[in-house]
Amino acid sequence: MAQKYSMVVFDMAGTTVNEDNLVYKLMHQMLVNDGYDCTLEMVLALGAGKEKRQAFKDLLIDLGVFAPDNIAMRLHESFHLNLVEAYQSMDVKPMPYAERIFNELKKRNIKVVLNTGYDANIASLLLEKLNWHVGQTVDAVITASDVVSSRPNPEMIFLAMQNMAIRDAAFVVKVGDSITDIEEGKNAGCGLTIGITTGAQNEEMLLMADPDFVIHGLDKILSIV
Protein backbone atom coordinates (compact mmCIF):
# COMPACT_ATOMS: atom_id res chain seq x y z
CA MET A 1 0.00 0.00 0.00
CA ALA A 2 1.35 3.42 -0.96
CA GLN A 3 2.41 5.80 1.78
CA LYS A 4 -0.24 8.43 2.53
CA TYR A 5 1.41 11.82 2.89
CA SER A 6 -0.07 14.66 4.93
CA MET A 7 1.89 17.67 3.63
CA VAL A 8 4.06 18.74 0.72
CA VAL A 9 6.54 21.55 1.36
CA PHE A 10 7.53 23.33 -1.85
CA ASP A 11 10.38 25.77 -2.33
CA MET A 12 9.34 29.02 -4.01
CA ALA A 13 11.76 30.57 -6.56
CA GLY A 14 12.79 28.03 -9.18
CA THR A 15 10.33 25.41 -7.95
CA THR A 16 6.85 26.93 -7.84
CA VAL A 17 7.72 30.49 -8.89
CA ASN A 18 9.30 31.26 -12.27
CA GLU A 19 11.61 34.25 -11.93
CA ASP A 20 14.33 33.06 -14.33
CA ASN A 21 16.95 32.75 -11.56
CA LEU A 22 16.82 36.52 -11.08
CA VAL A 23 17.95 36.28 -7.47
CA TYR A 24 21.16 34.42 -8.30
CA LYS A 25 21.91 36.58 -11.33
CA LEU A 26 21.60 39.62 -9.07
CA MET A 27 23.81 38.07 -6.39
CA HIS A 28 26.42 37.29 -9.05
CA GLN A 29 26.32 40.82 -10.43
CA MET A 30 26.75 42.33 -6.97
CA LEU A 31 29.79 40.18 -6.22
CA VAL A 32 31.36 41.07 -9.57
CA ASN A 33 30.62 44.76 -9.03
CA ASP A 34 32.32 44.49 -5.64
CA GLY A 35 35.47 43.21 -7.33
CA TYR A 36 35.20 39.45 -6.83
CA ASP A 37 36.12 37.01 -9.57
CA CYS A 38 33.19 34.62 -9.48
CA THR A 39 30.84 33.04 -11.97
CA LEU A 40 27.09 32.59 -12.06
CA GLU A 41 27.70 28.84 -11.92
CA MET A 42 29.52 29.31 -8.62
CA VAL A 43 26.61 31.32 -7.21
CA LEU A 44 24.11 28.67 -8.31
CA ALA A 45 26.22 25.87 -6.83
CA LEU A 46 26.92 27.47 -3.45
CA GLY A 47 24.06 29.91 -2.94
CA ALA A 48 20.95 28.11 -4.18
CA GLY A 49 18.23 27.53 -1.61
CA LYS A 50 20.01 29.22 1.29
CA GLU A 51 19.05 32.23 3.35
CA LYS A 52 20.59 34.95 1.27
CA ARG A 53 22.97 36.56 3.78
CA GLN A 54 24.33 33.09 4.56
CA ALA A 55 24.66 32.48 0.82
CA PHE A 56 26.79 35.61 0.43
CA LYS A 57 28.92 34.53 3.39
CA ASP A 58 29.49 31.04 1.98
CA LEU A 59 30.39 32.47 -1.42
CA LEU A 60 32.85 34.93 0.10
CA ILE A 61 34.51 32.13 2.08
CA ASP A 62 34.86 30.12 -1.13
CA LEU A 63 36.40 33.18 -2.77
CA GLY A 64 39.06 33.26 -0.04
CA VAL A 65 37.70 36.16 2.03
CA PHE A 66 38.76 36.02 5.68
CA ALA A 67 36.09 37.04 8.24
CA PRO A 68 33.39 37.73 5.64
CA ASP A 69 30.50 38.58 8.00
CA ASN A 70 30.52 42.38 7.61
CA ILE A 71 30.97 42.19 3.84
CA ALA A 72 28.16 39.64 3.59
CA MET A 73 25.88 41.88 5.65
CA ARG A 74 26.63 44.90 3.45
CA LEU A 75 26.09 42.97 0.23
CA HIS A 76 22.89 41.44 1.56
CA GLU A 77 21.40 44.79 2.53
CA SER A 78 22.09 46.22 -0.91
CA PHE A 79 20.93 43.00 -2.58
CA HIS A 80 17.61 43.11 -0.72
CA LEU A 81 16.86 46.64 -1.91
CA ASN A 82 17.77 45.79 -5.49
CA LEU A 83 15.76 42.57 -5.44
CA VAL A 84 12.61 44.30 -4.22
CA GLU A 85 12.93 46.83 -7.02
CA ALA A 86 13.58 44.11 -9.61
CA TYR A 87 10.64 41.98 -8.51
CA GLN A 88 8.29 44.96 -8.47
CA SER A 89 8.94 45.57 -12.16
CA MET A 90 9.25 41.90 -13.21
CA ASP A 91 6.46 39.77 -14.65
CA VAL A 92 6.66 36.98 -12.09
CA LYS A 93 4.76 33.83 -13.10
CA PRO A 94 3.87 30.50 -11.51
CA MET A 95 5.84 27.51 -12.69
CA PRO A 96 3.81 25.39 -15.14
CA TYR A 97 1.21 23.23 -13.35
CA ALA A 98 1.90 24.82 -9.93
CA GLU A 99 -1.63 25.99 -9.19
CA ARG A 100 -3.17 22.81 -10.62
CA ILE A 101 -0.91 20.69 -8.41
CA PHE A 102 -1.76 22.76 -5.32
CA ASN A 103 -5.49 22.30 -5.98
CA GLU A 104 -5.22 18.56 -6.59
CA LEU A 105 -3.16 17.98 -3.45
CA LYS A 106 -5.67 19.92 -1.37
CA LYS A 107 -8.48 17.78 -2.84
CA ARG A 108 -6.57 14.79 -1.49
CA ASN A 109 -6.43 16.45 1.97
CA ILE A 110 -2.69 17.01 1.63
CA LYS A 111 -1.49 20.32 3.08
CA VAL A 112 0.40 22.59 0.68
CA VAL A 113 3.15 24.71 2.24
CA LEU A 114 5.70 27.03 0.64
CA ASN A 115 9.05 27.66 2.27
CA THR A 116 11.88 29.88 1.15
CA GLY A 117 15.32 31.26 1.90
CA TYR A 118 13.84 34.72 1.25
CA ASP A 119 12.71 36.90 4.11
CA ALA A 120 9.02 37.58 4.74
CA ASN A 121 8.98 40.87 2.80
CA ILE A 122 10.27 39.31 -0.43
CA ALA A 123 8.02 36.27 -0.05
CA SER A 124 4.98 38.52 0.46
CA LEU A 125 5.88 40.54 -2.62
CA LEU A 126 6.04 37.37 -4.72
CA LEU A 127 2.72 36.11 -3.37
CA GLU A 128 1.11 39.46 -4.18
CA LYS A 129 2.50 39.44 -7.73
CA LEU A 130 1.16 35.90 -8.24
CA ASN A 131 -2.18 36.60 -6.55
CA TRP A 132 -1.57 33.63 -4.25
CA HIS A 133 -3.26 33.74 -0.85
CA VAL A 134 -2.43 31.86 2.34
CA GLY A 135 -5.47 29.85 3.36
CA GLN A 136 -6.66 29.64 -0.24
CA THR A 137 -3.92 28.96 -2.79
CA VAL A 138 -1.64 27.40 -0.18
CA ASP A 139 -2.07 26.47 3.46
CA ALA A 140 1.02 28.26 4.80
CA VAL A 141 4.21 30.09 3.89
CA ILE A 142 7.34 29.73 6.03
CA THR A 143 10.25 32.11 5.37
CA ALA A 144 13.79 32.57 6.62
CA SER A 145 12.43 35.40 8.79
CA ASP A 146 10.33 32.92 10.77
CA VAL A 147 13.19 30.79 12.09
CA VAL A 148 16.56 31.16 13.76
CA SER A 149 18.36 28.72 11.46
CA SER A 150 17.51 28.46 7.78
CA ARG A 151 18.29 25.68 5.28
CA PRO A 152 19.74 23.13 5.35
CA ASN A 153 18.66 23.23 9.00
CA PRO A 154 15.17 21.66 9.09
CA GLU A 155 13.64 24.33 11.33
CA MET A 156 11.34 25.72 8.60
CA ILE A 157 9.88 22.26 7.94
CA PHE A 158 9.45 21.63 11.68
CA LEU A 159 7.60 24.95 12.01
CA ALA A 160 5.34 24.00 9.10
CA MET A 161 4.65 20.65 10.77
CA GLN A 162 3.81 22.40 14.01
CA ASN A 163 1.44 24.80 12.24
CA MET A 164 -0.29 21.94 10.42
CA ALA A 165 -0.40 19.66 13.50
CA ILE A 166 1.77 16.99 11.84
CA ARG A 167 3.95 15.10 14.30
CA ASP A 168 5.85 12.69 12.07
CA ALA A 169 8.08 13.98 9.25
CA ALA A 170 7.72 10.61 7.53
CA PHE A 171 4.37 11.96 6.28
CA VAL A 172 5.99 15.08 4.79
CA VAL A 173 7.35 15.56 1.25
CA LYS A 174 9.95 18.23 0.43
CA VAL A 175 10.28 19.52 -3.15
CA GLY A 176 12.99 21.95 -4.23
CA ASP A 177 15.43 22.95 -6.96
CA SER A 178 18.64 22.87 -4.93
CA ILE A 179 20.90 20.55 -2.97
CA THR A 180 20.12 22.69 0.07
CA ASP A 181 16.39 21.98 -0.32
CA ILE A 182 17.03 18.25 -0.43
CA GLU A 183 19.40 18.38 2.55
CA GLU A 184 16.74 20.32 4.47
CA GLY A 185 14.20 17.59 3.77
CA LYS A 186 16.61 14.81 4.75
CA ASN A 187 17.61 16.64 7.94
CA ALA A 188 13.94 16.90 8.86
CA GLY A 189 13.43 13.19 8.26
CA CYS A 190 10.92 13.74 5.46
CA GLY A 191 9.34 10.65 3.96
CA LEU A 192 10.23 11.86 0.47
CA THR A 193 12.69 14.38 -0.93
CA ILE A 194 12.21 15.44 -4.54
CA GLY A 195 14.62 17.53 -6.59
CA ILE A 196 13.29 19.49 -9.54
CA THR A 197 15.37 20.81 -12.44
CA THR A 198 13.28 23.91 -13.24
CA GLY A 199 15.44 26.29 -11.21
CA ALA A 200 18.94 26.76 -9.89
CA GLN A 201 20.59 23.35 -10.25
CA ASN A 202 20.60 20.59 -12.85
CA GLU A 203 19.93 16.87 -12.38
CA GLU A 204 23.61 16.01 -11.95
CA MET A 205 23.98 18.48 -9.09
CA LEU A 206 20.70 17.50 -7.44
CA LEU A 207 21.67 13.83 -7.48
CA MET A 208 24.69 14.69 -5.32
CA ALA A 209 22.25 15.15 -2.42
CA ASP A 210 20.70 11.70 -3.04
CA PRO A 211 17.02 12.71 -3.33
CA ASP A 212 14.37 10.01 -3.65
CA PHE A 213 13.37 11.41 -7.05
CA VAL A 214 14.51 14.05 -9.53
CA ILE A 215 11.76 15.42 -11.76
CA HIS A 216 11.75 17.91 -14.62
CA GLY A 217 8.36 19.50 -13.98
CA LEU A 218 5.73 19.81 -11.25
CA ASP A 219 3.29 17.71 -13.27
CA LYS A 220 5.22 14.61 -12.16
CA ILE A 221 4.41 15.21 -8.47
CA LEU A 222 0.99 13.54 -8.43
CA SER A 223 2.32 10.23 -9.71
CA ILE A 224 4.82 10.14 -6.83
CA VAL A 225 2.96 11.51 -3.82
HELIX and SHEET records of a PDB file:
HELIX    1   1 LEU A   22  ASN A   33  1                                  12    
HELIX    2   2 LEU A   40  GLY A   47  1                                   8    
HELIX    3   3 LYS A   52  ASP A   62  1                                  11    
HELIX    4   4 ASP A   69  SER A   89  1                                  21    
HELIX    5   5 ALA A   98  LYS A  107  1                                  10    
HELIX    6   6 ALA A  120  LEU A  130  1                                  11    
HELIX    7   7 ALA A  144  ASP A  146  5                                   3    
HELIX    8   8 GLU A  155  ASN A  163  1                                   9    
HELIX    9   9 ALA A  169  PHE A  171  5                                   3    
HELIX   10  10 ILE A  179  ALA A  188  1                                  10    
HELIX   11  11 GLU A  203  LEU A  207  1                                   5    
HELIX   12  12 LEU A  218  SER A  223  5                                   6    
SHEET    1   A 6 ALA A 140  THR A 143  0                                        
SHEET    2   A 6 LYS A 111  THR A 116  1                                        
SHEET    3   A 6 MET A   7  ASP A  11  1                                        
SHEET    4   A 6 VAL A 172  GLY A 176  1                                        
SHEET    5   A 6 LEU A 192  ILE A 196  1                                        
SHEET    6   A 6 PHE A 213  ILE A 215  1                                        
SHEET    1   B 2 VAL A  17  ASN A  18  0                                        
SHEET    2   B 2 LYS A  93  PRO A  94 -1                                        
END                                                                             
